[in-house]
Amino acid sequence: MTHIDTLNAIMDTRHSCRAFRPDPVDRATIETIVATAQKVPSWCNAQPWQVTIASGAAADRFREALYAHVMTATPAPDLDWPEKYQGVYLDRRRTCGFQLYSAMGIEKGDRPAGAKQMMENYRLFGAPHVALITAPKELGPYGAMDSGGFVAAFTLAAAAQGVATVPQAAIAAYAPMVRDHFGLPDDRNLLCAISFGYADPDHPANSFRTERATPADVIDWKD
């Protein structure tokens, strides 16, 4: 098997997991995942990401506090939310949502059921661990871009270890609460969370997979 075949096998295994078993991942495995993800490139090798990981009781305290906070709070992300989704980007977003709702037996237009499923973000989908990813404010979008590479590598390294993940921008929407809860520095942007653990393969939320655009969809050749 060539390296590209190995990489493709790992990428085919990775998916956004939305239901986890309670079994914890041992610390040595988590450290291996982070050590592997550290190898991604970054501008001037700055490696701007920092990772705060809550496990066990700490993760439970966070999910309970976050869920309660979201019920009454107004979103306040460190980075501006996308202005809008249009065209193919909106189509892909809708398709992903429809796939999830269909898997969960949520009828189109059932807003209460959809909102209830959305709130599972703030229960960390039952994951036993959550990683908070931050980058220095002074590095702006480039620090965020570099950290995005780390997030992708984290999910792939985890998949290679049989560990499921779901990156969550939804949690970054409540950056002030997350910062206060964990004592994160004010000079760092909260970019996202990654909830992780072992997937519950029997849960309907894990029964679908999203499609990917083809190279022809994204390459503009200039010969």
C-alpha positions in Angstrom: 0.0 0.0 0.0 1.4 3.4 -0.9 1.3 6.4 1.4 -1.5 8.0 -0.5 -3.6 4.8 -0.1 -2.9 4.9 3.7 -3.8 8.5 3.9 -7.0 8.0 1.9 -8.0 5.1 4.2 -7.6 7.3 7.3 -9.5 10.1 5.7 -12.3 7.8 4.6 -12.5 6.6 8.3 -12.8 10.1 9.7 -16.2 11.6 10.1 -17.9 14.1 12.4 -19.1 12.0 15.2 -22.3 13.1 16.9 -22.7 10.4 19.5 -20.0 8.9 21.7 -19.6 6.0 24.1 -18.6 7.1 27.7 -15.3 5.1 27.6 -12.3 7.5 28.1 -9.3 7.6 25.8 -6.1 7.0 27.7 -3.8 10.0 28.1 -0.9 8.4 26.2 -3.1 8.0 23.1 -4.3 11.7 23.4 -0.6 12.8 23.6 0.2 10.7 20.5 -2.7 12.4 18.6 -1.5 15.9 19.6 2.2 15.0 18.9 1.2 13.8 15.4 -1.0 16.9 14.7 1.9 19.1 15.8 3.7 18.2 12.6 1.5 20.3 10.3 3.0 23.3 8.6 2.5 26.9 10.0 3.6 30.3 8.9 7.3 30.7 10.0 6.8 27.6 12.1 5.0 29.7 14.6 2.7 26.8 15.7 0.3 29.3 17.2 -2.3 26.8 18.5 -2.7 26.0 22.2 -4.9 23.1 23.3 -6.9 22.9 26.6 -8.3 19.4 27.2 -11.0 18.6 29.7 -11.7 15.0 30.5 -13.9 13.1 32.9 -15.4 15.2 35.6 -13.9 18.4 34.2 -15.7 17.7 30.8 -18.9 17.0 32.6 -18.7 20.2 34.6 -18.1 22.1 31.4 -20.9 20.5 29.4 -23.4 21.2 32.2 -22.3 24.8 32.6 -22.2 25.4 28.8 -25.6 24.0 28.2 -27.2 26.1 30.9 -25.4 29.2 29.7 -26.5 28.8 26.1 -30.1 28.5 27.1 -30.1 32.2 28.0 -27.0 33.8 26.5 -26.4 35.7 23.3 -23.6 34.4 21.1 -20.3 36.4 21.3 -17.6 34.7 19.2 -14.1 36.0 19.2 -14.0 35.9 15.4 -16.8 37.2 13.1 -19.3 34.6 12.0 -19.6 34.0 8.2 -21.8 36.8 6.7 -23.8 34.3 4.7 -23.8 31.0 2.8 -24.7 31.2 -0.8 -24.8 29.0 -3.9 -23.0 25.6 -3.6 -21.8 26.4 -0.1 -25.4 26.9 1.1 -26.4 23.7 -0.8 -23.7 21.7 0.9 -24.6 23.1 4.3 -28.3 22.3 3.8 -27.5 18.8 2.6 -25.5 18.0 5.7 -28.3 19.2 7.9 -30.9 17.3 6.0 -28.8 14.1 6.3 -28.5 14.5 10.0 -32.1 15.2 10.6 -33.2 12.3 8.3 -30.9 9.9 10.2 -32.5 11.2 13.5 -36.0 10.8 12.2 -36.6 14.6 12.3 -39.1 15.7 9.8 -38.3 18.7 7.6 -39.8 21.8 9.2 -39.8 20.4 12.7 -38.0 23.3 14.2 -38.3 22.2 17.9 -36.8 18.8 17.1 -34.1 20.4 15.0 -33.3 22.9 17.8 -33.1 20.1 20.3 -30.6 18.2 18.2 -28.6 21.4 17.7 -28.3 21.8 21.4 -26.5 18.5 21.6 -23.4 20.5 20.5 -23.4 21.9 24.0 -23.6 18.5 25.6 -20.5 17.7 23.5 -22.5 14.9 22.0 -21.8 12.9 25.0 -18.0 12.8 24.4 -15.8 12.1 27.4 -13.2 14.6 26.3 -13.1 18.1 24.7 -10.2 20.1 23.4 -10.4 23.9 23.2 -8.2 25.4 20.4 -6.9 28.9 20.8 -4.5 31.2 18.9 -2.9 34.6 19.7 -5.2 37.5 18.8 -2.1 39.4 17.5 -1.7 36.8 14.7 -5.2 37.4 13.4 -6.6 35.3 10.6 -3.2 33.8 9.8 -3.0 32.3 13.3 -6.5 31.0 12.8 -5.6 29.5 9.4 -2.5 27.8 10.8 -4.6 26.4 13.7 -7.1 25.1 11.2 -4.4 22.9 9.8 -3.8 21.6 13.4 -7.5 20.9 13.8 -7.6 18.8 10.6 -4.5 16.9 11.6 -5.8 16.2 15.0 -9.0 14.7 13.6 -6.9 12.5 11.2 -4.4 11.4 13.8 -7.3 10.5 16.1 -9.0 8.5 13.3 -5.7 6.6 12.8 -5.9 5.7 16.5 -9.6 4.6 16.3 -10.7 7.7 18.1 -13.7 9.7 16.8 -13.9 13.5 16.7 -16.2 16.4 15.9 -14.8 19.9 15.5 -17.3 22.4 16.8 -17.4 26.1 15.9 -20.7 26.2 17.8 -18.9 26.2 21.1 -16.7 29.2 20.0 -19.9 31.2 19.7 -19.8 31.5 23.5 -16.2 32.4 23.8 -16.5 34.7 26.9 -18.1 31.9 29.0 -15.6 29.3 27.8 -12.7 31.6 28.6 -14.0 32.3 32.1 -14.7 28.6 32.8 -11.2 27.5 31.9 -9.3 30.7 32.7 -8.1 31.1 29.2 -6.0 34.2 28.5 -7.7 37.3 27.1 -5.0 37.7 24.4 -6.0 34.5 22.6 -9.0 33.8 20.3 -11.1 30.8 20.9 -11.3 29.2 17.5 -13.3 26.0 18.1 -13.6 22.9 20.2 -13.0 19.3 19.3 -15.1 16.8 21.2 -13.6 13.4 21.0 -13.8 9.8 22.3 -15.0 6.5 21.0 -17.9 6.5 18.6 -21.2 4.9 19.4 -21.7 3.0 16.1 -25.3 2.2 16.8 -26.5 5.7 17.3 -28.5 7.0 14.3 -26.6 10.3 14.3 -23.5 8.4 13.2 -25.2 6.5 10.4 -24.6 8.9 7.5 -21.6 10.4 5.7 -21.3 13.6 3.8 -20.1 13.7 0.2 -17.1 15.6 -1.0 -16.6 17.8 -4.1 -14.5 16.4 -6.9 -11.2 17.9 -8.1 -13.1 19.2 -11.1 -15.3 21.1 -8.8 -12.5 23.0 -7.0 -9.6 23.2 -9.5 -9.3 26.1 -11.9 -6.5 25.0 -14.2 -4.3 27.7 -15.9 -2.2 26.1 -18.7 
